[in-house]
Amino acid sequence: MSRYEHIKQAAYDANMQLPKLGLVLFTFGNVSAVDRGEGVFAIKPSGIPYEDLTPEKMVVVDFDSFVVEGNMRPSSDTKTHAVLYRHWEKIGGIVHTHSTYATSWAQAQRAIPIFGTTHADHLTVDIPCAPPMEDSMIEGDYEHQTGFQILNHFEKLGLSYEEVEMILVGNHAPFTWGKTPEKAVYNSAVLEQVAQMALLTEQINREAPRLKDALIKKHFERKHGPLSYYGQV
C-alpha cells in the first residue's frame, strides 16, 4: 500500500463530489488534499474524466510541484495549489472549478456583493475578485503566478485566508480552500449558490442594497462566533 494512500483517497473522494454537486462539466476542475507532515499533496490527474478516476490515479506532488508518486501528469493547476499550500499553512484542501455562476462573476471582473443572509452565514465581506493578471505574469510561469495573484489580492484587501476561504480570479474562475478537502468542496458549492443568488438579486433589482451590518454580524456570529448556537452541541 502506498504511504500516501490516505491523501490519494481523500483527493479522489473530494473530486468525485464536484460532478455530483453540479460544479464541473467534463474535466473542468480539480481538488487536492495535503499531508503537511510529508510536505506533499495529492491532486487529480490532468484531463481525465471524472468517471475514469480512481484513488490510484491521483498524483502526489511536493510543494515545488515535482511528482513524488504517480504515473500520470498532474492537473495543469498544480502549481497554483502548491503556492497556496506553501504560503497558507493551515489549509488542508483546495478546489478549483469553472462552475457557471461563480465563473460568470469572475469573467465580469466583479466581487460578489453581500446581499443576503445566506452569504453572511459564511462570510462578512464580499467574495473577492482578483484582477486579471498582468501580461508578464501570464507569459511567465502562468499557473505559479496565479497563486501569487491570489496571495497578493488577499494582502491588498487585508483579508485572512482562514476567514475568507474563496476567491474569484478575474477573467478566469473560482478557487476555494478549507481545513480539509471536504470543507474546500463545501465552500465551492456555497460560492456557486451565493453567486447565483447575487446574479438573480441584481436582475430583480439593479439597485439592491448590501445587507445591513447588523444582519451580517448576527448571521455570521450565530454560526461562527464565540456564542454560536447554530446546529447541535
ABEGO torsion letter per residue (X at the ends): XBAAAAAAAAAAAAAAAAAAAGABBEABEBBBBBBAAAGBBBBBBBGBBAAABBAAABBBBBAAGBBABEABBBBAAAAAAAAAAAABAABABBBBBABAAAAAAAAAGBBBBBABAAAAAABABBBBBBBBBBAAAAABBAAAAAAAAAAAAAAAAGBBAAABABBBBBGBBBBBBBABAAAAAAAAAAAAAAAAAAAAAAAABAABBBBBAAAAAAAAAAAABAABABEBX
